[in-house]
């Protein structure tokens, strides 16, 4: 046993009582679980934000598609009520609006897919690594 600056003996882990070792292990495991829960919550927050952006874009695509449908209805009305030129113009506008809606829907879908499953993958991998480390430590 060595002594610290105050002249008191310094105890190594092998000199500590089993009760103290169990108490320390319990405290460390508790801290580890809390840290892993915090990591999982943070990871889910980031994924939730990405999912929200994608859902908003898909909703925007729905609104634009509605206006595209309205333009197509206007094209039908104009086609029945006036000359062919006005009808063709309204039809072209309606198709263009629906094209924009399709593009927004594809961008929104990609955002939702980028969010991935709502599983905290990093936290899960970290917990598995912690469990393996604890198992290895118990076999020593």
ChimeraX attribute file (.defattr): number of C-alpha atoms within 10 A of each C-alpha:
attribute: neighborCount
match mode: 1-to-1
recipient: residues
	/A:1	8
	/A:2	9
	/A:3	10
	/A:4	9
	/A:5	7
	/A:6	6
	/A:7	8
	/A:8	10
	/A:9	11
	/A:10	12
	/A:11	12
	/A:12	9
	/A:13	10
	/A:14	8
	/A:15	9
	/A:16	10
	/A:17	9
	/A:18	11
	/A:19	9
	/A:20	11
	/A:21	13
	/A:22	11
	/A:23	11
	/A:24	12
	/A:25	12
	/A:26	12
	/A:27	11
	/A:28	12
	/A:29	14
	/A:30	12
	/A:31	12
	/A:32	14
	/A:33	13
	/A:34	12
	/A:35	13
	/A:36	19
	/A:37	16
	/A:38	12
	/A:39	18
	/A:40	18
	/A:41	13
	/A:42	14
	/A:43	17
	/A:44	18
	/A:45	14
	/A:46	14
	/A:47	18
	/A:48	16
	/A:49	12
	/A:50	18
	/A:51	22
	/A:52	16
	/A:53	15
	/A:54	24
	/A:55	17
	/A:56	17
	/A:57	21
	/A:58	23
	/A:59	16
	/A:60	16
	/A:61	23
	/A:62	17
	/A:63	13
	/A:64	20
	/A:65	22
	/A:66	15
	/A:67	16
	/A:68	22
	/A:69	16
	/A:70	14
	/A:71	21
	/A:72	21
	/A:73	15
	/A:74	16
	/A:75	21
	/A:76	15
	/A:77	13
	/A:78	19
	/A:79	18
	/A:80	11
	/A:81	11
	/A:82	10
	/A:83	10
	/A:84	11
	/A:85	11
	/A:86	14
	/A:87	19
	/A:88	15
	/A:89	13
	/A:90	20
	/A:91	21
	/A:92	15
	/A:93	15
	/A:94	21
	/A:95	16
	/A:96	14
	/A:97	20
	/A:98	22
	/A:99	16
	/A:100	15
	/A:101	24
	/A:102	17
	/A:103	14
	/A:104	22
	/A:105	23
	/A:106	16
	/A:107	16
	/A:108	23
	/A:109	16
	/A:110	13
	/A:111	20
	/A:112	22
	/A:113	13
	/A:114	13
	/A:115	18
	/A:116	13
	/A:117	12
	/A:118	13
	/A:119	12
	/A:120	19
	/A:121	15
	/A:122	13
	/A:123	20
	/A:124	15
	/A:125	11
	/A:126	14
	/A:127	16
	/A:128	12
	/A:129	12
	/A:130	16
	/A:131	12
	/A:132	12
	/A:133	11
	/A:134	12
	/A:135	11
	/A:136	10
	/A:137	9
	/A:138	8
	/A:139	6
	/A:140	5
